[in-house]
Amino acid sequence: MDALAYLENCKSAPESLPDLIFLDINMPQMSGFDLLGEYQKLPEEIQKRCIIVMLSSSLHPEDRQRAMESPFVHKFISKPISASKLAELRH
């Protein structure tokens, strides 16, 4: 996946890493949960630098619980995203 390749390529230039990653549970090539599994294989310098926010239109409480069990997910936001939900991320 392009996102993982990008992150891996940034390990020698950590200033190029994104501060915030919005990760949707349902994506075309792999699920957000699958991506989290690959993310945990990345160097620790990358994992510490990026904040992951999981997004979903799913109403299943299991999805929220599973996302929040990941040590890499800082917040779970239900879609659609509103200005007030984005403002919460600042705090």
Buried (B, 14 or more C-beta within 10 A) or exposed (E): EEBBEEBBEBBEEEEEBBEEBBBBBEEEEBBBBEBBEBBEEBEEEBBEBBBBBBBBEBEEEEBBEBBEEBEBBBBBBBEEEEEEBEEEBEE
